[in-house]
């Protein structure tokens, strides 16, 4: 396992909401990240599809990990998501990559796939800006 992936998994373990959701960081390398979520009944809405908020959470997290892979400690500044198809299946996989970066921001793209026995189906695509967190200065 790479040092970057190990570091990213450590960060994920310190995020109570991510632990609650059950997300797993599968890959993290400079400029890219991949997360997966095994779907549970409580991830679904009334029609049996994955709730849009769950898909959005996974995309946001993947964007932040991809951006963080080139910026260091970072947060999502903004993002937009397009839902293409209902999420269904056993699992979601989000694959994000940096499309451009500077000293303090990175623009990233993410595709979210629903996975079942027949393979992967693209269910959403997102783009976001990730912002490097500046260390806090000590108060005098």
KEVEXSE-451045 format. One record per residue: residue in three letters; x, y, z of N, C-alpha, C, CB in turn. Coordinates in steps of 0.001 Angstrom, whole numbers. Each point is the difference from the previous one (the first is absolute). Glycine has a CB too. Example, Ala and Ser with C-alpha at 12.3 -4.5 7.8 and 13.67 -1.06 7.14 Angstrom:
% KEVEXSE-451045
(rec 'ALA' (13190 -5690 7800) (-890 1190 0) (900 1200 0) (-1892 -1173 1246))
(rec 'SER' (1542 2223 -1966) (820 1190 60) (-770 1090 730) (1184 -628 -2145))
This chain:
% KEVEXSE-451045
(rec 'UNK' (855 -1179 0) (-855 1179 0) (899 1239 0) (-1871 -1239 1235))
(rec 'UNK' (1514 2225 -2055) (794 1219 -67) (-170 829 1270) (-221 -3 -2501))
(rec 'UNK' (1203 857 2762) (-86 901 1148) (-1200 932 -130) (2492 -114 268))
(rec 'UNK' (-2775 584 -1496) (-1119 910 -210) (-1329 -695 294) (1341 1233 -1730))
(rec 'UNK' (-1499 -2472 1287) (-1224 -746 266) (-151 -259 1495) (146 -1068 -2273))
(rec 'UNK' (918 692 2930) (-55 -232 1451) (-378 1284 736) (1735 -1814 -217))
(rec 'UNK' (-1138 2935 -194) (-331 1285 613) (-1474 324 -215) (2359 798 -361))
(rec 'UNK' (-2837 -956 -879) (-1394 289 -314) (-967 -861 799) (720 664 -2273))
(rec 'UNK' (-396 -1930 2438) (-860 -884 805) (-16 439 1465) (495 -1904 -1572))
(rec 'UNK' (644 2392 2063) (48 517 1372) (-891 1215 170) (2320 -862 216))
(rec 'UNK' (-2313 1750 -1198) (-875 1176 41) (-1458 -445 -5) (1741 1390 -1195))
(rec 'UNK' (-2071 -2335 347) (-1376 -497 -100) (-473 -581 1335) (368 -484 -2441))
(rec 'UNK' (500 -230 3126) (-359 -599 1287) (-287 1047 1074) (1398 -1964 -603))
(rec 'UNK' (-923 3202 416) (-229 1070 973) (-1214 855 -357) (2447 27 459))
(rec 'UNK' (-3193 -446 -1479) (-1211 717 -415) (-1220 -798 459) (1193 1019 -2016))
(rec 'UNK' (-1828 -624 3124) (-1126 -774 516) (-1110 -249 -1026) (532 951 2212))
(rec 'UNK' (-848 43 -3044) (-1071 -202 -978) (388 -1045 -1034) (-733 2361 340))
(rec 'UNK' (1980 -2335 -796) (456 -993 -978) (-11 -1403 584) (1413 1748 -1075))
(rec 'UNK' (-1033 -1869 2343) (-53 -1301 679) (-1449 -466 80) (2078 550 1348))
(rec 'UNK' (-2978 358 -969) (-1431 -315 80) (-532 -487 -1353) (-264 1725 1820))
(rec 'UNK' (673 -1045 -2897) (-475 -360 -1332) (576 -1334 -471) (-222 2428 -521))
(rec 'UNK' (1427 -2760 968) (625 -1261 -390) (853 90 -1242) (-1892 -1114 1032))
(rec 'UNK' (2391 2308 -1349) (792 196 -1218) (1397 -600 152) (-1295 2099 -489))
(rec 'UNK' (1859 -2513 -643) (1340 -587 -40) (827 727 -1053) (-890 -2256 748))
(rec 'UNK' (2104 2637 -394) (926 606 -953) (771 -1123 -677) (201 2136 1381))
(rec 'UNK' (-461 -2334 -2675) (632 -1096 -743) (1349 389 -581) (-2258 -852 -532))
(rec 'UNK' (2375 2107 81) (1233 446 -650) (177 1488 238) (-198 -1801 -1760))
(rec 'UNK' (1456 2201 1909) (349 1415 90) (1433 127 -478) (-1610 436 1944))
(rec 'UNK' (1784 353 -2978) (1325 249 -563) (8 1447 -467) (334 -2447 -716))
(rec 'UNK' (803 3003 387) (17 1397 -421) (-962 258 -1165) (2378 148 769))
(rec 'UNK' (-3383 683 -507) (-958 378 -1027) (-1227 -868 -122) (1892 886 -1149))
(rec 'UNK' (-2059 -1886 2000) (-1160 -895 -148) (-353 -685 1313) (629 -369 -2385))
(rec 'UNK' (-1911 7 2493) (-475 -766 1159) (-1218 -816 -411) (871 1759 1608))
(rec 'UNK' (-1072 -2868 -921) (-1153 -870 -244) (-562 -449 1338) (953 -782 -2218))
(rec 'UNK' (-2249 1003 2400) (-694 -405 1215) (-1140 -934 -361) (616 2163 1138))
(rec 'UNK' (-1003 -3025 -185) (-1118 -918 -216) (-885 -28 1231) (1389 -1390 -1564))
(rec 'UNK' (-2636 1084 1341) (-968 -81 1078) (-900 -1204 -241) (70 2510 348))
(rec 'UNK' (-11 -3492 558) (-927 -1129 -48) (-1363 531 440) (1849 -1736 477))
(rec 'UNK' (-2867 1527 -1308) (-1301 599 263) (-803 -794 1020) (20 913 -2304))
(rec 'UNK' (-682 -156 3179) (-872 -562 1026) (-1424 508 -239) (1924 -130 1676))
(rec 'UNK' (-2864 -479 -1016) (-1400 418 -138) (-178 1461 398) (-735 -2352 456))
(rec 'UNK' (1466 2822 550) (-177 1380 442) (703 1030 -888) (-205 -892 2291))
(rec 'UNK' (822 459 -3375) (549 911 -1008) (-1022 302 -1097) (2292 -898 479))
(rec 'UNK' (-3442 254 -407) (-978 78 -1088) (-1168 924 354) (642 -2321 -691))
(rec 'UNK' (-1312 2801 -366) (-1196 814 202) (-1246 -871 -217) (1240 2104 -749))
(rec 'UNK' (-2412 -1469 708) (-1266 -741 0) (-235 -874 -1226) (-886 1831 1346))
(rec 'UNK' (1576 -1565 -2463) (-179 -811 -1211) (1026 -1131 -88) (-925 2016 -1155))
(rec 'UNK' (1794 -2099 2152) (1006 -1048 11) (1321 385 -640) (-1852 -1572 -40))
(rec 'UNK' (1920 2769 -528) (1251 485 -587) (878 616 1083) (-1160 417 -2204))
(rec 'UNK' (2462 -321 1917) (911 652 936) (-389 1473 93) (1886 -1637 -542))
(rec 'UNK' (-1968 2145 1752) (-351 1406 215) (1049 897 -648) (-1172 -582 2163))
(rec 'UNK' (725 1660 -2797) (913 926 -660) (1040 574 945) (-1813 542 -1575))
(rec 'UNK' (1457 -366 2839) (954 512 980) (1158 -962 238) (-1863 1245 1070))
(rec 'UNK' (1604 -2527 -1171) (1053 -1009 160) (961 75 -1189) (-1574 -1508 1311))
(rec 'UNK' (1005 1599 -2514) (834 116 -1195) (816 1290 51) (-1686 -1328 -1330))
(rec 'UNK' (1048 2410 1734) (670 1294 107) (1127 -42 1025) (-2132 1130 -653))
(rec 'UNK' (1884 -1737 1806) (1040 -151 1026) (1216 -727 -566) (-1768 -35 1790))
(rec 'UNK' (1521 -1063 -2508) (1110 -794 -520) (791 792 -1042) (-1309 -2105 433))
(rec 'UNK' (612 2832 -1309) (683 832 -1001) (813 1094 677) (-1831 -469 -1652))
(rec 'UNK' (1247 1155 2617) (697 1058 727) (1268 -538 646) (-2184 1155 419))
(rec 'UNK' (2096 -2294 219) (1160 -596 659) (1081 -383 -998) (-1500 -839 1796))
(rec 'UNK' (1118 237 -2912) (980 -387 -1012) (684 1220 -596) (-1351 -2036 -506))
(rec 'UNK' (577 3101 239) (588 1244 -498) (1030 541 989) (-2126 510 -1246))
(rec 'UNK' (1774 -508 2523) (903 534 1025) (1271 -844 137) (-1991 917 1211))
(rec 'UNK' (1864 -2224 -1301) (1188 -854 82) (900 190 -1220) (-1310 -1665 1348))
(rec 'UNK' (717 1775 -2525) (813 234 -1196) (727 1336 113) (-1604 -1365 -1387))
(rec 'UNK' (877 2417 1742) (624 1313 167) (1044 7 1094) (-2091 1030 -795))
(rec 'UNK' (1776 -1689 1903) (944 -81 1117) (1272 -745 -363) (-1925 74 1543))
(rec 'UNK' (1834 -937 -2537) (1192 -758 -401) (1070 900 -625) (-1457 -2001 -363))
(rec 'UNK' (1064 3163 -134) (978 936 -562) (181 1249 856) (-599 -845 -2251))
(rec 'UNK' (-389 1171 3101) (68 1219 803) (409 -236 1445) (-1728 924 -1471))
(rec 'UNK' (1522 -2118 1981) (155 -243 1432) (-1338 225 676) (2434 694 -59))
(rec 'UNK' (-2409 -336 1328) (-1221 186 791) (-925 972 -729) (1257 -447 2162))
(rec 'UNK' (-2480 22 -2438) (-884 816 -822) (-1464 -265 312) (1732 10 -1781))
(rec 'UNK' (-2570 874 1262) (-1453 -78 145) (-649 287 -1345) (139 707 2427))
(rec 'UNK' (-1369 -1145 -2581) (-759 328 -1200) (-470 1448 108) (-740 -2422 -297))
(rec 'UNK' (1062 3217 -715) (-443 1389 -52) (-1389 72 -640) (2405 802 -151))
(rec 'UNK' (-2610 -1578 -898) (-1312 -80 -660) (0 -1228 -892) (-314 2529 61))
(rec 'UNK' (-902 -3029 -353) (-109 -1048 -1015) (-1408 -47 -563) (1792 -1321 1147))
(rec 'UNK' (-1888 735 -2317) (-1259 -161 -720) (-112 -1465 -387) (37 2403 -877))
(rec 'UNK' (-1241 -2919 967) (-209 -1403 -367) (-1177 -108 -963) (930 -764 2223))
(rec 'UNK' (-789 -117 -3190) (-1089 -346 -909) (-337 -1467 219) (722 1745 -1716))
(rec 'UNK' (-1985 -2014 2063) (-473 -1375 131) (-446 -462 -1378) (-723 344 2428))
(rec 'UNK' (1264 -1451 -2894) (-287 -486 -1350) (-997 -1144 -17) (2268 705 -648))
(rec 'UNK' (-2187 -1583 1636) (-893 -1149 124) (-195 -287 1481) (765 -966 -2228))
(rec 'UNK' (-1856 303 2569) (-182 -379 1411) (1129 -926 466) (-2502 235 -264))
(rec 'UNK' (2954 -17 1459) (1000 -893 580) (-679 -1262 507) (1453 1963 636))
(rec 'UNK' (-966 -3097 -1070) (-534 -1284 475) (1127 -1023 -62) (-2369 554 -797))
(rec 'UNK' (2208 -1625 1487) (1031 -1027 10) (516 -255 1402) (627 649 -2310))
(rec 'UNK' (539 -1252 2373) (602 -401 1277) (981 1028 548) (-276 -2348 -709))
(rec 'UNK' (798 3186 -210) (1113 841 419) (111 1206 -933) (1214 -2012 949))
(rec 'UNK' (-652 3081 -416) (352 1164 -805) (1520 115 -27) (-2178 1190 591))
(rec 'UNK' (2708 -746 -1723) (1433 285 -123) (130 1399 -588) (611 -2474 -310))
(rec 'UNK' (194 3312 953) (259 1358 -484) (1465 109 -385) (-1835 959 1461))
(rec 'UNK' (2077 -528 -2699) (1368 175 -495) (206 1465 -341) (71 -2369 -901))
(rec 'UNK' (882 2987 1573) (250 1432 -187) (1423 225 -468) (-1686 553 1770))
(rec 'UNK' (1847 543 -2535) (1334 365 -471) (116 1517 -35) (170 -2124 -1369))
(rec 'UNK' (1035 2600 1524) (285 1427 -90) (85 357 -1476) (1240 19 2235))
(rec 'UNK' (-1962 1020 -2633) (87 465 -1385) (902 1223 -129) (-2292 -900 -406))
(rec 'UNK' (2544 1584 1518) (911 1139 16) (216 453 1425) (-757 703 -2283))
(rec 'UNK' (1967 -245 2590) (259 459 1369) (1035 1107 11) (-568 -2269 870))
(rec 'UNK' (526 3044 191) (970 1050 256) (538 -170 1406) (-1163 1574 -1596))
(rec 'UNK' (1603 -480 2186) (591 -58 1333) (-1040 -269 1097) (1767 1567 -806))
(rec 'UNK' (-2976 -995 635) (-977 -98 1082) (-1336 -620 -404) (1089 1970 961))
(rec 'UNK' (-1298 -2262 -2244) (-1261 -584 -440) (233 -1052 -1076) (-1172 2140 555))
(rec 'UNK' (245 -3081 -610) (16 -1004 -1064) (-1427 -184 -503) (2028 -1175 1008))
(rec 'UNK' (-2181 1079 -2309) (-1292 -323 -602) (28 -1497 -301) (-308 2359 -1010))
(rec 'UNK' (-737 -3041 1453) (-33 -1463 -112) (-1309 -457 -638) (1483 -199 2026))
(rec 'UNK' (-1438 -967 -2639) (-1164 -637 -611) (-205 -1368 646) (381 1234 -2195))
(rec 'UNK' (-1638 -1627 2354) (-304 -1307 604) (-1162 -650 -728) (833 798 2235))
(rec 'UNK' (-703 -2082 -2510) (-1105 -814 -500) (-376 -1002 1083) (758 275 -2420))
(rec 'UNK' (-2059 -426 2638) (-507 -945 995) (-746 -1109 -739) (-188 1823 1786))
(rec 'UNK' (570 -3049 -1493) (-578 -1176 -650) (-774 -838 1011) (1874 -10 -1680))
(rec 'UNK' (-3025 -500 1253) (-744 -999 764) (471 -1363 -506) (-2050 1543 348))
(rec 'UNK' (2334 -2444 580) (547 -1303 -350) (-980 -1097 422) (2365 884 244))
(rec 'UNK' (-2654 -1766 -1185) (-803 -1185 305) (597 -1192 -738) (-2095 1403 340))
(rec 'UNK' (1372 -2503 -413) (520 -1215 -636) (294 175 -1488) (-1275 -1301 1670))
(rec 'UNK' (623 2279 -2309) (200 236 -1434) (1144 968 -292) (-2416 -436 -320))
(rec 'UNK' (3062 954 1355) (1113 929 -201) (-293 1372 563) (619 -1256 -2031))
(rec 'UNK' (23 2262 1439) (-105 1375 478) (-893 825 -929) (2291 -185 1036))
(rec 'UNK' (-3074 1078 -420) (-828 942 -738) (275 1396 533) (-1786 -1754 -416))
(rec 'UNK' (2143 2668 -466) (233 1381 412) (-1308 599 483) (1903 242 -1644))
(rec 'UNK' (-1945 216 2889) (-1247 575 515) (114 1488 300) (-538 -2217 950))
(rec 'UNK' (1771 2744 -819) (160 1431 256) (1400 443 -399) (-1668 -116 1887))
(rec 'UNK' (1768 1402 -2184) (1300 598 -283) (64 1342 728) (166 -1165 -2275))
(rec 'UNK' (998 1500 2776) (143 1213 812) (1305 705 -330) (-1363 -1042 1834))
(rec 'UNK' (1367 2339 -1568) (1218 791 -119) (55 929 1195) (-9 -130 -2542))
(rec 'UNK' (1214 341 3066) (118 870 1160) (1353 674 92) (-1608 -1452 1158))
(rec 'UNK' (1639 2463 -303) (1230 706 314) (399 -357 1417) (-565 1893 -1583))
(rec 'UNK' (1794 -2337 1730) (534 -401 1300) (1011 1060 429) (-352 -2493 -490))
(rec 'UNK' (284 2881 1748) (791 1111 536) (975 -500 1057) (-1893 1584 -463))
(rec 'UNK' (3144 -1170 340) (1031 -380 969) (-245 733 1309) (1668 -419 -1852))
(rec 'UNK' (-1704 -317 2941) (-175 580 1328) (1347 551 448) (-1901 -1608 577))
(rec 'UNK' (1914 2881 -235) (1224 622 495) (114 -274 1491) (-100 1808 -1780))
(rec 'UNK' (1312 -2099 2253) (175 -239 1439) (-405 1251 789) (1882 -1642 -469))
(rec 'UNK' (-2508 1423 1592) (-385 1126 864) (1239 596 635) (-2244 -1043 458))
(rec 'UNK' (2228 2345 -392) (1092 715 681) (-299 45 1477) (483 1395 -2042))
(rec 'UNK' (563 -1522 2851) (-170 66 1459) (-469 1390 395) (1792 -1744 340))
(rec 'UNK' (-2732 1804 557) (-498 1286 523) (1009 553 988) (-2409 -715 -309))
(rec 'UNK' (2651 2016 223) (963 649 908) (-611 240 1349) (1106 1079 -1929))
